[in-house]
């Protein structure tokens, strides 16, 4: 099977090359990575575009007992995207769903504290937001992030991802101004299959990359 990307660094650089003609050196551009895996890719994009980097923290809601299977996602401002059909199909009780939401909300708040530290939450209004993840499976977390961003009335939202299923790619195209995607293979199966190295991104790596991009004009190429 074809591996489209060696790792997240390569994927980020490839996306950056496609974004550069339209978005480099634009003062209103802000790159937002979805922690954790989207941040290394967002960092490469921010570096090439000479744009600031920040985060948009959302959390996948996993099926009880099968955490990797997403039934929804949550974000700040009581944003929630839910796959109602899957919830009904698996007969997930309201109590079980609430337990998942409470647990993931606690983790979302922890990540926000750890990653943001003392840095202020950026103002997204009237800005061009480039929203980045390391790949899309169900699209639920990205949809939650888009909903959060739209609350602040940005000028434009651009979704940038290395890999996505064709149907989810089309869904996102209807939600934002532009989607930049490296590949939309069919059959898709899983994000990790399209990388040679899909090692987990750590909290420490996220914090380090955010710290390095505090002043993007002085970031080394």
N, C-alpha and C positions, 0 to 999 in steps of 0.2 A: 504493500500500500504506500502511496505517496505521502511523505511527510513534508508539509508545506513550509514549516519553520523549524530552525534549529532550536531556538529558545525564545523567551519573551523579548530579549534585547533585539534579536534579529527582526522579530515581528514588529516591534515598535519602530525600528528604523525604516522598515518597508512602508508602514503606514505613514510615517513622517514624510517620506519622499513624495507621497501622493497628496498630502495636505499642504506641503510647503508652498507651491505656487499661489495658492489662494489665501493662506493664513499666516505666513511668516511675517514677523516684524509688525504685526497689527496690534495697536495698543489696547483694543477692546477684547482681544482673545484671552480666554482662560481655559486651561486644560484641567479636567477633573477625572481622576482615576477612581475606579471602584476597587476598594481594598478587598482582598489583598492583591490578587494576581493582576489586576488591571493597572496597578501603580507603576511597576517596572516598565510597562509599555507606554503609559502616559508620560513617564519621565523622559523617555527617548523622544517622544513627540514634542514635549515642551522645550527640550533642549534645542532641537532643530528649528522650531518655530520662534525661539527666543521669547517664549511666553511663560507666565507664571503657572505653577502646578499646585493643585489642591486636591481634595478628596470629596467624594459624595458617598457617604456610608449608608448602605442598604444591607438587609439581611435576607437570605433565602429562608423560607419556611419549608423544612423537610418533612416528608411523610413520617409519622411515628414508626420507629423500627426500621425505616429505610431512609435515612437522613439525606442521602444523595439524590433522591427523587423529589423534585420541587413541586410543592402544591401551591406556593405563593411566595410573596416577598413583602417586606415592610421597610419603611423609611421614616425619617423625621416628619413632623407635622401630621401624624396619624395617617400617613399614606400606606395603603395596603393593596396589593394586586393578588387576587386569589383565583386559582383554577377551580371554579365552582363544580365543573363537570367531574374533575378528578376527586374532589372532596366527596361528592355524591356517590361516585362509582366505588370508592374504597370504603364508603360508609364511616367516614371519620366523624366522631362525635364532636359536639360543640365544646365539651370539656377537654377533649384531647387537643383540639385545635387551639383553644385558649392557652393550654400549657405550653405548646410550641411557641405561640406568639410571645408569651411572657419570657420564656427562656431566651429567645432570639433578640427581644427588645433589650434585655440586660446585656447581652453580648454586643449589640449595636452601640449602646451607651458606653461600654468599656472601650470599644475601639475608637469611638469619637474622642474620649478623654486621652487615650494613649497616643493617637496619631496627631491630634490637633495641638495638645499641650496648651501653651499660652497664645498661640496664633489666633487671631480673630476669624470668625466665619466670613468668607468673602461675600461681597454684594454682587449678585448675578444680574441685576436689572440692567437691561439695555446692553448686554455684553454678548459676544459670540462664545458659546460654550462648546468645547470639544469634549464629549463624554466618552470615556475609554474603558473597555474591559478586555480580558485576554481571550474571550470567545463567548459565544452565545449557545445555550442549549435550548431552554424553554423561552428565554427572553423576559421572564418575570422580574428579575432583579433590575434589568435595564429599564423596563417599563415603569417600575417604582421610582427609579432615579429620575427618569424623564418627568414624571408627575411632580416630584419635589422641585425640580429646576423650573418647571413651567409656572409654579406658584410665584416665582420672583420676576416673571415677565422678561426673560432674556430677549435679545434681538434675534438670535438664531441658535438652534441646537444642532450640532453635528455629532452623530454617533460614529465612532471609529473603533472597529474590531477586526482582528485578523481573520476570524473564521465564524461562520454562522450557517444554520440550515436555510435553504432557499425560502421556505414559507415564512420563517421568523424574520428574515431579511426584508421581505415584502411588507410584513406587518409594521416593522419599524419605519420603513420609508413613508408610511402614511401618518406617522406620529411626529416626525421631526423634519427639518428642512433638508437635511442631507444625511445619507449613510455611506461611509467609506469602509469597505470590507475587502479583505485580502482574497478570500475564496468562499464559495458557497457550495461545497461538495454534496453530492447525492449518491448513495445514502450517507447520512451524516454521522450517526451513532454517538460519538462523544467528543468533546473539545480536545481532551488529552491525546487522542489518537493522531492528531495532526501536527504535534510537536515531537521532535526528538527528545527534548528535555523539558518536562512539565513539572519540575520540582516545586513543592509548595513554597510560596513566598512567606517570609516570617514578618512578625510585627517589627522586629529590629530593622529589617530591610526597608519596609515602608517608611519608618521614621527617618532613616538615613537618606533616602531619596528625596523626601519632602524637605529635609534640612538642606540638602545640597542645592535645591532649586529655589531657595529663599530669594536669591538675587540672580535670575536667569541670565542677565546680561553678562555676568562674570563666570558662568558655568563653562567648564572646559569642554571642547568638542570631543 
